[in-house]
Amino acid sequence: MSFDLEIAVLDACVLYPADIRDLLLYLAEYDLYDPRWTDEILRERERVLGKRRMDLTPAQIKSATIAMTDAFPHALIEIDPLMTKHLKLPDMNDVHVLAGAVSCGASTM
């Protein structure tokens, strides 16, 4: 029996706390859903970690990003830059997340 996995865009707010990130990626490893993110989401995660976790070096922060992208190479979403100009949200800082969800046909974000 074959079925399509639900696609979920994981924003920086769930990729920043290590325990939540690890749980979500663990579930994805067992094919309970298909995770996706954008370069901007990954950069935002790294910026937040750099500000809030002074005990982590930039290399440590980057190594987690590399591990995530190595484990889920299909997760990176390419966004058409023109799409973000046509989307509107109450918080325009989240338009890139919506654009990613539309681009990959996500069922949730």
Contacts in CASP RR format, 6 or more apart in sequence:
PFRMAT RR
TARGET T0000
AUTHOR 0000-0000-0000
METHOD contacts of the structure
MODEL  1
MSFDLEIAVLDACVLYPADIRDLLLYLAEYDLYDPRWTDEILRERERVLG
KRRMDLTPAQIKSATIAMTDAFPHALIEIDPLMTKHLKLPDMNDVHVLAG
AVSCGASTM
5 31 0 8 1.000
5 32 0 8 1.000
5 33 0 8 1.000
5 34 0 8 1.000
6 33 0 8 1.000
6 34 0 8 1.000
6 107 0 8 1.000
6 108 0 8 1.000
7 33 0 8 1.000
7 34 0 8 1.000
7 36 0 8 1.000
7 104 0 8 1.000
7 105 0 8 1.000
7 106 0 8 1.000
7 107 0 8 1.000
7 108 0 8 1.000
8 33 0 8 1.000
8 34 0 8 1.000
8 35 0 8 1.000
8 36 0 8 1.000
8 106 0 8 1.000
8 107 0 8 1.000
8 108 0 8 1.000
8 109 0 8 1.000
9 36 0 8 1.000
9 37 0 8 1.000
9 38 0 8 1.000
9 41 0 8 1.000
9 77 0 8 1.000
9 97 0 8 1.000
9 100 0 8 1.000
9 101 0 8 1.000
9 104 0 8 1.000
9 106 0 8 1.000
9 108 0 8 1.000
9 109 0 8 1.000
10 21 0 8 1.000
10 24 0 8 1.000
10 35 0 8 1.000
10 36 0 8 1.000
10 37 0 8 1.000
10 41 0 8 1.000
10 109 0 8 1.000
11 37 0 8 1.000
11 41 0 8 1.000
11 94 0 8 1.000
11 97 0 8 1.000
11 109 0 8 1.000
12 41 0 8 1.000
12 42 0 8 1.000
12 44 0 8 1.000
12 45 0 8 1.000
12 48 0 8 1.000
14 20 0 8 1.000
14 21 0 8 1.000
14 24 0 8 1.000
15 21 0 8 1.000
15 24 0 8 1.000
15 37 0 8 1.000
15 41 0 8 1.000
15 42 0 8 1.000
15 45 0 8 1.000
15 68 0 8 1.000
16 45 0 8 1.000
16 48 0 8 1.000
16 49 0 8 1.000
16 52 0 8 1.000
18 64 0 8 1.000
21 68 0 8 1.000
24 35 0 8 1.000
25 35 0 8 1.000
25 68 0 8 1.000
25 71 0 8 1.000
25 72 0 8 1.000
27 33 0 8 1.000
28 34 0 8 1.000
28 35 0 8 1.000
28 72 0 8 1.000
29 71 0 8 1.000
34 74 0 8 1.000
34 75 0 8 1.000
35 72 0 8 1.000
35 75 0 8 1.000
36 75 0 8 1.000
36 76 0 8 1.000
36 77 0 8 1.000
36 100 0 8 1.000
36 101 0 8 1.000
36 104 0 8 1.000
36 106 0 8 1.000
37 75 0 8 1.000
37 76 0 8 1.000
37 77 0 8 1.000
38 76 0 8 1.000
38 77 0 8 1.000
38 79 0 8 1.000
38 96 0 8 1.000
38 97 0 8 1.000
38 99 0 8 1.000
38 100 0 8 1.000
39 76 0 8 1.000
40 96 0 8 1.000
41 96 0 8 1.000
41 97 0 8 1.000
42 65 0 8 1.000
42 68 0 8 1.000
42 69 0 8 1.000
45 65 0 8 1.000
46 61 0 8 1.000
46 62 0 8 1.000
46 65 0 8 1.000
49 56 0 8 1.000
49 61 0 8 1.000
50 56 0 8 1.000
50 58 0 8 1.000
50 61 0 8 1.000
53 61 0 8 1.000
68 75 0 8 1.000
69 75 0 8 1.000
69 76 0 8 1.000
77 100 0 8 1.000
77 103 0 8 1.000
77 104 0 8 1.000
78 103 0 8 1.000
79 96 0 8 1.000
79 99 0 8 1.000
79 100 0 8 1.000
79 103 0 8 1.000
80 99 0 8 1.000
80 103 0 8 1.000
83 99 0 8 1.000
83 102 0 8 1.000
83 103 0 8 1.000
84 95 0 8 1.000
84 96 0 8 1.000
84 99 0 8 1.000
87 95 0 8 1.000
87 98 0 8 1.000
87 99 0 8 1.000
87 102 0 8 1.000
88 95 0 8 1.000
89 95 0 8 1.000
89 98 0 8 1.000
97 109 0 8 1.000
98 109 0 8 1.000
100 106 0 8 1.000
101 109 0 8 1.000
END
